[in-house]
Amino acid sequence: MKINLDPKWKAILADEIQKPYFHELIKSVDEEYKLHTCYPPKELIFSAFNYCSFNEVKVVIIGQDPYHGKGEANGLAFSVNDGVRIPPSLRNIFREMSDDLEILFLPSSGNLESWAKQGVLLLNASLTVREDTPNSHKHLKWNLFTDAAIQKISEGKEKVVFLLWGNFAHKKGLKIDRSKHLVLECGHPSPMSANQGKWFGNKHFSKTNSYLKVNSEKEIDWIFNNGSLF
């Protein structure tokens, strides 16, 4: 399988890509795609990195694995392709964003490419999944690769905002250097967590932009191309 990875990221992760586990990982992923229907399409597996180069990373949002329904996943965490019904977790993300920014926002798409293009790395722990089987590629050791990417950001950059939503993301971010980055944690935006009071009211979108502004970084336009304001 061809590794379609942004050149800067490929250089940053060069040592990781040469490790035996990564060669075995790519071989296993290739086999999975031959034997089963898997998502996202092969050419979109590394989309999180290709839309958001290492030098451009300002915010990191960590998900677990891609959506597993037909036509949904586009390689970006929490994101779906245009024309796909917006999943419940993403609806809750948009609802919190709307409340936090005090706007009436009606999303027209769940495609978060516009966030990625502004420096938001939408990184799933596992970059692939088997159809209708969530977390089915956890055993393929994608986590080693994505842990390495998070570590490279933590060590090689400063003043990045890490948004860790849910226990899984909290554990994924344990090694982030919090002395030079902002780490915001809350519950997962899934309906079960959100309805238990662990998601709404976190104000992560405004807190992110305030931090970026204080540190002379351009704020994220969270509603850019994703819907209408009223």
Backbone as JSON, one array per atom type, in Angstrom:
{
  "sequence": "MKINLDPKWKAILADEIQKPYFHELIKSVDEEYKLHTCYPPKELIFSAFNYCSFNEVKVVIIGQDPYHGKGEANGLAFSVNDGVRIPPSLRNIFREMSDDLEILFLPSSGNLESWAKQGVLLLNASLTVREDTPNSHKHLKWNLFTDAAIQKISEGKEKVVFLLWGNFAHKKGLKIDRSKHLVLECGHPSPMSANQGKWFGNKHFSKTNSYLKVNSEKEIDWIFNNGSLF",
  "N": [[0.84, -1.2, 0.0], [0.55, 2.19, -0.85], [2.04, 4.85, 0.89], [0.52, 7.6, 1.43], [1.45, 10.37, 2.41], [1.85, 13.6, 3.77], [4.75, 15.46, 2.85], [6.29, 16.92, 4.81], [5.38, 15.86, 7.23], [6.14, 13.25, 6.74], [8.89, 13.47, 6.87], [9.2, 14.31, 9.53], [8.27, 12.06, 10.86], [9.94, 10.1, 10.04], [11.72, 8.22, 11.28], [9.89, 6.67, 12.67], [8.38, 5.55, 10.64], [10.14, 3.77, 9.58], [10.31, 1.73, 11.37], [9.94, -1.73, 12.36], [7.29, -2.45, 13.24], [5.66, -0.64, 11.9], [5.9, -1.27, 9.2], [4.75, -3.79, 9.3], [2.22, -3.04, 10.13], [1.24, -1.56, 7.89], [1.21, -3.58, 6.0], [-0.71, -5.28, 7.15], [-2.98, -3.63, 7.12], [-3.33, -3.33, 4.37], [-4.0, -5.95, 3.73], [-6.39, -6.23, 5.15], [-8.04, -4.45, 3.73], [-8.22, -5.8, 1.35], [-9.58, -8.13, 2.02], [-11.88, -7.32, 3.35], [-14.53, -4.85, 3.53], [-13.43, -1.69, 4.13], [-12.87, 1.46, 5.83], [-11.43, 4.81, 5.98], [-11.53, 5.36, 2.33], [-8.56, 4.07, 0.77], [-6.84, 6.1, -0.21], [-7.41, 8.19, 1.44], [-6.59, 7.67, 3.99], [-4.5, 8.95, 5.39], [-5.41, 11.53, 5.63], [-5.78, 13.41, 7.73], [-3.19, 14.29, 8.32], [-2.44, 15.24, 5.83], [-4.09, 17.36, 5.24], [-3.37, 19.08, 7.21], [-0.45, 20.21, 7.75], [2.6, 19.62, 9.58], [3.91, 22.03, 10.35], [1.79, 23.76, 10.41], [0.09, 23.09, 12.46], [-2.08, 24.02, 14.98], [-4.08, 23.34, 16.69], [-5.13, 20.3, 18.2], [-7.35, 17.69, 17.85], [-8.48, 14.74, 19.21], [-9.7, 11.68, 18.14], [-11.26, 8.38, 18.21], [-11.63, 6.19, 16.22], [-12.3, 5.95, 12.63], [-15.6, 6.81, 11.3], [-17.81, 4.09, 10.64], [-19.69, 3.51, 8.75], [-21.07, 3.13, 5.41], [-19.66, 5.28, 3.06], [-19.21, 7.36, 4.85], [-16.75, 8.08, 6.33], [-13.94, 10.3, 6.02], [-11.31, 10.43, 6.65], [-10.71, 12.26, 8.63], [-10.93, 13.0, 12.04], [-14.04, 12.79, 13.71], [-15.35, 13.79, 11.52], [-17.41, 13.76, 8.57], [-18.2, 12.87, 5.16], [-19.39, 15.28, 2.73], [-22.9, 15.55, 2.29], [-23.57, 13.38, 3.79], [-25.53, 12.25, 6.5], [-25.36, 14.1, 9.49], [-23.59, 12.79, 12.17], [-24.61, 11.81, 15.56], [-22.67, 12.51, 17.63], [-21.19, 14.52, 16.38], [-23.19, 16.35, 15.92], [-23.66, 17.17, 18.52], [-21.23, 18.37, 19.02], [-21.36, 20.57, 17.29], [-23.55, 21.82, 18.44], [-22.62, 22.56, 21.01], [-20.58, 24.26, 20.19], [-22.05, 26.29, 18.96], [-23.53, 27.27, 21.18], [-21.43, 28.04, 22.83], [-20.09, 30.04, 21.35], [-22.11, 31.78, 21.15], [-23.96, 31.99, 19.0], [-26.45, 31.48, 16.45], [-26.39, 28.69, 14.8], [-26.71, 26.75, 11.95], [-25.8, 23.79, 10.83], [-24.77, 22.71, 7.63], [-23.31, 20.67, 6.69], [-21.31, 17.89, 7.72], [-18.67, 17.84, 7.21], [-15.42, 18.43, 8.08], [-13.24, 19.58, 6.86], [-12.62, 22.25, 6.54], [-11.85, 23.1, 9.06], [-9.5, 21.59, 9.4], [-7.88, 22.69, 7.41], [-7.26, 25.07, 8.54], [-5.45, 24.56, 10.48], [-6.16, 22.68, 12.39], [-5.58, 19.63, 13.63], [-7.16, 16.78, 13.03], [-7.21, 14.03, 14.46], [-7.52, 10.62, 14.47], [-7.08, 7.85, 16.71], [-6.84, 5.27, 15.67], [-6.43, 4.86, 12.24], [-7.95, 3.57, 10.41], [-10.82, 1.39, 9.77], [-12.96, -1.47, 9.97], [-15.88, -2.1, 8.01], [-18.95, -1.38, 9.61], [-18.01, -2.21, 12.06], [-16.97, -0.97, 14.76], [-13.87, 0.17, 16.16], [-12.4, -1.93, 15.22], [-9.87, -2.14, 14.13], [-8.08, -1.71, 16.1], [-6.18, -3.5, 17.07], [-4.19, -3.44, 15.2], [-2.1, -1.79, 15.72], [-2.08, 0.91, 15.12], [-2.14, 2.8, 17.06], [0.45, 3.14, 18.05], [1.72, 4.56, 16.05], [0.15, 6.92, 15.89], [0.44, 7.85, 18.49], [3.14, 8.51, 18.39], [3.05, 10.65, 16.58], [1.62, 12.56, 18.07], [3.43, 12.92, 20.14], [5.59, 14.03, 18.75], [4.52, 16.51, 18.07], [4.1, 17.58, 20.63], [6.76, 17.73, 21.56], [8.12, 19.15, 19.55], [6.83, 21.53, 18.98], [5.29, 24.59, 20.18], [2.8, 25.98, 22.36], [0.42, 24.78, 21.4], [-3.0, 23.84, 21.18], [-4.58, 21.22, 22.75], [-7.37, 19.27, 22.45], [-9.07, 17.15, 24.36], [-11.39, 14.83, 24.35], [-13.33, 12.84, 26.2], [-12.62, 9.71, 27.94], [-10.89, 8.01, 26.56], [-9.43, 9.74, 24.88], [-8.27, 11.3, 26.86], [-6.43, 9.53, 28.04], [-4.84, 9.1, 25.85], [-3.53, 11.48, 25.67], [-1.76, 11.7, 27.79], [1.03, 12.06, 27.88], [1.58, 14.53, 26.87], [3.31, 17.6, 26.93], [2.44, 19.71, 29.27], [3.42, 22.04, 30.19], [4.05, 23.74, 28.18], [1.99, 23.71, 26.39], [-1.57, 24.07, 25.82], [-3.93, 22.09, 27.35], [-7.1, 20.88, 27.12], [-9.74, 19.25, 28.67], [-12.62, 17.14, 28.69], [-15.82, 15.43, 28.88], [-16.88, 12.94, 26.43], [-18.39, 13.86, 23.27], [-20.5, 12.18, 22.55], [-23.95, 11.08, 22.62], [-24.61, 9.62, 25.01], [-22.62, 10.36, 26.91], [-22.83, 13.15, 26.77], [-25.45, 13.61, 27.62], [-25.23, 13.02, 30.24], [-24.16, 15.18, 31.37], [-21.48, 15.69, 30.85], [-20.39, 16.92, 28.67], [-21.62, 19.31, 27.42], [-21.23, 22.83, 27.79], [-18.53, 23.04, 28.06], [-17.03, 24.94, 26.69], [-14.84, 24.87, 24.96], [-14.25, 25.84, 22.43], [-14.26, 28.67, 22.41], [-12.35, 29.04, 24.4], [-10.12, 27.93, 23.18], [-9.71, 29.71, 21.03], [-9.24, 32.08, 22.45], [-6.82, 31.49, 23.7], [-5.15, 31.12, 21.46], [-5.25, 33.69, 20.37], [-4.07, 35.26, 22.41], [-1.53, 34.3, 22.2], [-0.68, 35.29, 19.82], [-1.56, 33.99, 17.52], [-3.54, 33.17, 14.66], [-7.02, 33.04, 15.07], [-9.33, 30.22, 15.08], [-11.75, 29.85, 12.63], [-14.54, 28.57, 13.33], [-17.0, 28.1, 12.13], [-16.62, 28.22, 9.47], [-17.57, 27.65, 6.22], [-19.26, 25.56, 6.99], [-21.95, 25.85, 7.45], [-24.86, 27.87, 8.15], [-25.38, 31.14, 9.51], [-27.7, 32.68, 11.71]],
  "CA": [[0.0, 0.0, 0.0], [1.3, 3.43, -0.93], [1.88, 5.72, 2.05], [0.22, 8.94, 0.91], [1.64, 11.2, 3.6], [2.44, 14.92, 3.58], [6.22, 15.36, 2.92], [6.83, 17.41, 6.08], [5.08, 14.84, 8.22], [6.94, 12.07, 6.43], [10.22, 13.75, 7.39], [9.1, 14.34, 11.0], [8.0, 10.72, 11.35], [10.8, 9.2, 9.25], [12.21, 7.11, 12.11], [8.75, 5.82, 13.0], [7.97, 4.83, 9.43], [11.13, 2.73, 9.31], [10.27, 0.69, 12.4], [9.3, -2.97, 11.91], [5.86, -2.5, 13.49], [4.93, 0.15, 10.91], [5.85, -2.08, 7.98], [3.75, -4.84, 9.55], [0.94, -2.35, 10.17], [0.81, -1.25, 6.53], [0.92, -4.87, 5.38], [-1.96, -5.75, 7.72], [-4.04, -2.77, 6.61], [-3.52, -3.72, 2.97], [-4.7, -7.24, 3.74], [-7.75, -5.95, 5.61], [-8.78, -3.82, 2.64], [-8.44, -6.82, 0.33], [-10.5, -9.16, 2.51], [-13.1, -6.74, 3.91], [-14.8, -3.44, 3.21], [-12.87, -0.86, 5.2], [-12.95, 2.91, 5.64], [-11.87, 5.5, 4.77], [-10.82, 4.87, 1.15], [-7.12, 4.02, 1.01], [-6.17, 7.36, -0.51], [-7.76, 9.18, 2.47], [-6.18, 7.18, 5.31], [-3.63, 9.92, 6.07], [-5.96, 12.87, 5.35], [-5.56, 14.33, 8.86], [-1.85, 14.84, 8.15], [-2.3, 15.9, 4.53], [-4.8, 18.64, 5.3], [-2.8, 19.92, 8.26], [0.98, 19.92, 7.83], [3.2, 19.78, 10.91], [4.19, 23.45, 10.63], [0.54, 24.5, 10.51], [-0.74, 22.6, 13.57], [-2.37, 24.92, 16.1], [-5.04, 22.65, 17.55], [-5.23, 18.87, 17.96], [-8.54, 17.02, 18.38], [-8.21, 13.31, 19.13], [-10.83, 10.76, 18.1], [-10.88, 6.98, 18.42], [-11.41, 5.62, 14.9], [-13.22, 6.56, 11.66], [-16.97, 6.31, 11.21], [-17.71, 2.78, 10.0], [-20.77, 3.31, 7.8], [-20.75, 3.34, 4.01], [-19.59, 6.66, 2.55], [-19.13, 8.36, 5.91], [-15.42, 8.53, 6.77], [-13.07, 11.01, 5.07], [-9.94, 10.47, 7.17], [-10.59, 13.29, 9.66], [-11.67, 12.64, 13.24], [-15.37, 13.37, 13.92], [-15.79, 14.38, 10.27], [-18.0, 12.9, 7.55], [-18.25, 13.46, 3.82], [-20.55, 16.09, 2.36], [-24.06, 14.78, 1.87], [-23.84, 12.34, 4.78], [-26.24, 12.74, 7.68], [-24.43, 14.46, 10.56], [-23.72, 11.84, 13.28], [-25.01, 12.41, 16.85], [-21.55, 13.14, 18.33], [-20.84, 15.76, 15.69], [-24.28, 17.3, 16.19], [-23.42, 17.73, 19.85], [-20.08, 19.28, 18.87], [-21.87, 21.81, 16.69], [-24.45, 22.48, 19.4], [-21.77, 23.2, 22.02], [-19.89, 25.36, 19.51], [-23.04, 27.35, 18.79], [-23.81, 27.86, 22.49], [-20.19, 28.65, 23.34], [-19.8, 31.25, 20.6], [-23.33, 32.6, 21.23], [-24.47, 32.2, 17.65], [-27.42, 30.5, 15.98], [-25.66, 28.05, 13.7], [-27.36, 25.59, 11.37], [-24.8, 23.12, 10.0], [-25.23, 22.13, 6.37], [-22.45, 19.53, 6.4], [-20.45, 17.42, 8.8], [-17.31, 17.78, 6.7], [-14.6, 19.36, 8.86], [-12.03, 19.94, 6.12], [-12.32, 23.67, 6.75], [-11.08, 23.18, 10.31], [-8.17, 21.03, 9.15], [-7.11, 23.62, 6.58], [-6.87, 26.21, 9.37], [-4.47, 24.15, 11.48], [-6.73, 21.76, 13.37], [-5.26, 18.24, 13.3], [-8.27, 15.94, 13.45], [-6.45, 12.78, 14.46], [-8.02, 9.41, 15.1], [-6.05, 6.95, 17.23], [-6.73, 4.3, 14.57], [-6.75, 5.59, 11.02], [-8.81, 2.75, 9.56], [-11.81, 0.6, 10.49], [-13.74, -2.37, 9.13], [-17.27, -1.66, 7.89], [-19.93, -1.76, 10.62], [-17.34, -2.83, 13.21], [-16.14, 0.05, 15.4], [-12.66, -0.21, 16.91], [-11.97, -3.24, 14.71], [-8.45, -2.13, 13.75], [-7.27, -1.33, 17.26], [-5.09, -4.46, 17.24], [-3.19, -3.28, 14.14], [-1.03, -0.94, 16.27], [-2.12, 2.3, 14.68], [-1.92, 3.67, 18.23], [1.88, 3.45, 18.18], [2.02, 5.6, 15.06], [-0.51, 8.18, 16.25], [1.12, 8.32, 19.71], [4.39, 9.14, 17.95], [2.71, 11.94, 15.99], [1.28, 13.46, 19.18], [4.68, 13.2, 20.85], [6.37, 14.95, 17.92], [3.91, 17.84, 18.23], [4.37, 18.02, 21.99], [8.17, 18.04, 21.72], [8.66, 20.01, 18.51], [6.1, 22.78, 18.82], [4.88, 25.26, 21.42], [1.52, 26.69, 22.41], [-0.64, 24.08, 20.68], [-4.16, 23.49, 22.01], [-5.01, 19.83, 22.62], [-8.73, 19.07, 22.93], [-9.19, 15.73, 24.69], [-12.81, 14.61, 24.62], [-13.61, 11.47, 26.61], [-11.55, 9.01, 28.65], [-9.92, 7.47, 25.61], [-8.55, 10.84, 24.48], [-7.5, 11.71, 28.04], [-5.3, 8.6, 28.16], [-3.98, 9.31, 24.67], [-2.79, 12.72, 25.84], [-1.07, 11.74, 29.08], [2.43, 12.45, 27.77], [1.71, 15.89, 26.32], [4.0, 18.54, 27.83], [1.46, 20.73, 29.61], [4.1, 23.27, 30.57], [4.18, 24.61, 27.0], [0.8, 23.59, 25.57], [-2.84, 24.12, 26.54], [-4.68, 20.84, 27.25], [-8.46, 21.03, 27.62], [-10.36, 17.94, 28.78], [-14.02, 17.04, 29.12], [-16.41, 14.18, 28.43], [-17.03, 12.73, 24.99], [-19.63, 14.46, 22.77], [-21.53, 11.19, 22.24], [-25.18, 11.35, 23.38], [-24.59, 9.05, 26.36], [-21.79, 11.21, 27.76], [-23.36, 14.51, 26.78], [-26.68, 13.63, 28.4], [-24.87, 12.89, 31.65], [-23.58, 16.45, 31.79], [-20.03, 15.66, 30.73], [-19.94, 17.57, 27.43], [-22.11, 20.67, 27.19], [-20.74, 23.86, 28.69], [-17.07, 23.01, 28.2], [-16.52, 26.19, 26.1], [-13.52, 24.62, 24.4], [-14.03, 26.59, 21.19], [-13.87, 30.04, 22.76], [-11.09, 28.95, 25.15], [-9.06, 27.71, 22.19], [-9.44, 30.95, 20.3], [-8.63, 33.05, 23.38], [-5.41, 31.09, 23.87], [-4.45, 31.41, 20.21], [-5.15, 35.14, 20.24], [-3.07, 35.72, 23.39], [-0.22, 33.88, 21.72], [-0.45, 35.9, 18.5], [-1.92, 33.07, 16.45], [-4.86, 33.43, 14.08], [-8.07, 32.22, 15.67], [-10.0, 29.29, 14.2], [-13.12, 30.19, 12.22], [-15.17, 27.26, 13.51], [-18.19, 27.92, 11.29], [-16.22, 28.44, 8.08], [-18.06, 26.72, 5.2], [-19.98, 24.41, 7.54], [-23.37, 26.07, 7.65], [-25.39, 29.23, 8.05], [-25.64, 31.9, 10.73], [-28.97, 33.39, 11.7]],
  "C": [[0.87, 1.25, 0.0], [0.99, 4.3, 0.3], [1.74, 7.16, 1.55], [0.24, 9.94, 2.06], [2.35, 12.49, 3.24], [3.96, 14.87, 3.77], [6.82, 15.83, 4.24], [6.58, 16.4, 7.19], [5.94, 13.6, 8.0], [8.37, 12.24, 6.96], [10.22, 13.72, 8.92], [8.99, 12.93, 11.57], [8.86, 9.66, 10.64], [11.27, 7.99, 10.06], [11.08, 6.12, 12.42], [8.35, 4.95, 11.81], [8.92, 3.68, 9.1], [11.08, 1.58, 10.32], [9.52, -0.55, 11.9], [7.78, -3.0, 12.11], [5.08, -1.75, 12.42], [4.84, -0.61, 9.59], [4.81, -3.19, 8.12], [2.34, -4.24, 9.57], [0.41, -2.11, 8.76], [0.45, -2.54, 5.78], [-0.43, -5.4, 5.86], [-3.15, -4.94, 7.22], [-4.36, -3.12, 5.16], [-4.32, -5.02, 2.87], [-6.15, -7.07, 4.16], [-8.61, -5.37, 4.49], [-9.06, -4.79, 1.5], [-9.53, -7.81, 0.74], [-11.84, -8.61, 2.97], [-13.33, -5.34, 3.34], [-14.34, -2.61, 4.4], [-12.95, 0.62, 4.82], [-11.83, 3.6, 6.41], [-11.24, 4.86, 3.53], [-9.31, 4.99, 1.36], [-6.44, 5.37, 0.81], [-6.45, 8.44, 0.54], [-7.29, 8.79, 3.87], [-5.38, 8.23, 6.09], [-4.12, 11.36, 5.88], [-5.71, 13.86, 6.48], [-4.22, 15.04, 8.72], [-1.74, 15.66, 6.86], [-3.04, 17.23, 4.47], [-4.15, 19.62, 6.27], [-1.33, 19.54, 8.46], [1.52, 20.23, 9.23], [3.4, 21.25, 11.27], [2.93, 24.25, 10.9], [-0.3, 24.12, 11.73], [-0.85, 23.64, 14.68], [-3.26, 24.26, 17.16], [-5.02, 21.16, 17.19], [-6.5, 18.35, 18.63], [-8.36, 15.53, 18.15], [-9.51, 12.51, 19.17], [-10.33, 9.33, 18.26], [-10.62, 6.26, 17.1], [-12.46, 6.19, 13.95], [-14.64, 6.05, 11.81], [-16.96, 5.07, 10.3], [-18.86, 2.48, 9.03], [-20.36, 3.66, 6.37], [-20.76, 4.83, 3.64], [-19.4, 7.73, 3.6], [-17.72, 8.94, 6.09], [-14.63, 9.21, 5.66], [-11.65, 11.17, 5.6], [-9.69, 11.5, 8.24], [-11.46, 12.9, 10.85], [-12.96, 13.46, 13.37], [-16.01, 13.91, 12.64], [-16.41, 13.34, 9.34], [-18.01, 13.63, 6.21], [-19.49, 14.33, 3.64], [-21.69, 15.18, 1.92], [-24.42, 13.65, 2.82], [-24.55, 12.96, 5.98], [-25.25, 12.97, 8.82], [-24.64, 13.52, 11.75], [-24.04, 12.55, 14.6], [-23.87, 13.11, 17.59], [-21.2, 14.48, 17.71], [-21.95, 16.8, 15.86], [-24.09, 17.95, 17.56], [-22.21, 18.67, 19.85], [-20.55, 20.62, 18.32], [-22.79, 22.57, 17.65], [-23.65, 23.21, 20.48], [-21.05, 24.4, 21.42], [-20.82, 26.56, 19.37], [-23.34, 28.06, 20.11], [-22.6, 28.64, 23.01], [-19.93, 30.0, 22.66], [-20.99, 32.2, 20.51], [-23.82, 33.0, 19.85], [-25.55, 31.16, 17.37], [-26.85, 29.92, 14.7], [-26.41, 26.81, 13.23], [-26.38, 24.91, 10.42], [-25.43, 22.52, 8.74], [-24.43, 20.9, 5.99], [-21.65, 19.16, 7.64], [-19.01, 17.27, 8.36], [-16.46, 18.87, 7.37], [-13.28, 19.73, 8.18], [-11.63, 21.39, 6.38], [-11.56, 23.89, 8.05], [-9.65, 22.73, 10.07], [-7.29, 22.0, 8.37], [-6.66, 24.86, 7.35], [-5.87, 25.83, 10.47], [-5.0, 23.29, 12.59], [-6.44, 20.33, 12.9], [-6.34, 17.35, 13.9], [-7.81, 14.48, 13.38], [-7.17, 11.66, 15.2], [-6.87, 8.55, 15.6], [-5.78, 5.81, 16.25], [-7.2, 4.98, 13.3], [-7.65, 4.82, 10.08], [-9.78, 1.94, 10.43], [-12.52, -0.32, 9.49], [-15.21, -1.94, 9.13], [-18.15, -2.25, 8.99], [-19.32, -2.41, 11.87], [-16.42, -1.82, 13.88], [-14.99, -0.54, 16.19], [-12.07, -1.54, 16.43], [-10.51, -3.29, 14.3], [-7.54, -1.69, 14.89], [-6.03, -2.21, 17.4], [-3.97, -4.28, 16.22], [-2.05, -2.34, 14.54], [-0.94, 0.44, 15.63], [-1.77, 3.23, 15.84], [-0.45, 4.03, 18.42], [2.26, 4.59, 17.24], [1.41, 6.93, 15.48], [0.03, 8.73, 17.57], [2.41, 9.06, 19.35], [4.13, 10.51, 17.36], [2.39, 12.97, 17.07], [2.53, 13.87, 19.93], [5.54, 14.18, 20.08], [5.83, 16.37, 18.03], [4.25, 18.4, 19.6], [5.81, 18.48, 22.15], [8.65, 19.14, 20.76], [7.96, 21.33, 18.3], [5.8, 23.38, 20.18], [3.5, 25.87, 21.25], [0.47, 26.11, 21.46], [-1.77, 23.78, 21.65], [-4.55, 22.05, 21.71], [-6.4, 19.69, 23.24], [-8.96, 17.58, 23.11], [-10.6, 15.47, 25.19], [-13.06, 13.14, 24.94], [-12.38, 10.77, 27.19], [-10.47, 8.48, 27.71], [-8.92, 8.55, 25.21], [-7.71, 11.32, 25.65], [-6.25, 10.84, 28.19], [-4.31, 8.81, 27.02], [-3.08, 10.53, 24.86], [-1.98, 12.81, 27.11], [0.35, 12.27, 29.0], [2.65, 13.82, 27.15], [2.36, 16.8, 27.36], [3.08, 19.73, 28.12], [2.1, 22.03, 30.08], [4.23, 24.23, 29.38], [3.01, 24.49, 26.03], [-0.44, 23.74, 26.44], [-3.59, 22.81, 26.29], [-6.04, 21.04, 27.91], [-9.14, 19.66, 27.57], [-11.82, 18.05, 29.2], [-14.53, 15.67, 28.68], [-16.52, 14.11, 26.92], [-18.35, 13.35, 24.52], [-20.71, 13.47, 22.37], [-22.76, 11.44, 23.1], [-25.15, 10.83, 24.82], [-23.81, 9.93, 27.33], [-22.38, 12.6, 27.9], [-24.6, 14.63, 27.66], [-26.44, 13.44, 29.89], [-24.16, 14.14, 32.17], [-22.09, 16.55, 31.67], [-19.5, 16.39, 29.5], [-20.35, 19.04, 27.35], [-21.61, 21.64, 28.26], [-19.23, 23.88, 28.84], [-16.38, 24.26, 27.64], [-15.12, 26.03, 25.5], [-13.23, 25.46, 23.15], [-13.59, 28.03, 21.48], [-12.55, 30.04, 23.54], [-9.91, 28.74, 24.2], [-8.7, 29.0, 21.49], [-8.83, 32.02, 21.2], [-7.16, 32.77, 23.56], [-4.6, 31.41, 22.62], [-4.23, 32.92, 20.06], [-4.09, 35.71, 21.17], [-1.66, 35.4, 22.92], [0.04, 34.26, 20.26], [-0.65, 34.93, 17.34], [-3.32, 33.42, 15.93], [-5.88, 32.49, 14.69], [-8.7, 31.31, 14.63], [-11.4, 29.81, 13.89], [-13.9, 28.87, 12.22], [-16.35, 27.03, 12.59], [-17.87, 28.01, 9.8], [-16.69, 27.31, 7.16], [-18.87, 25.52, 5.74], [-21.47, 24.65, 7.73], [-23.73, 27.53, 7.55], [-25.57, 29.84, 9.43], [-26.95, 32.62, 10.6], [-29.07, 34.29, 12.92]]
}
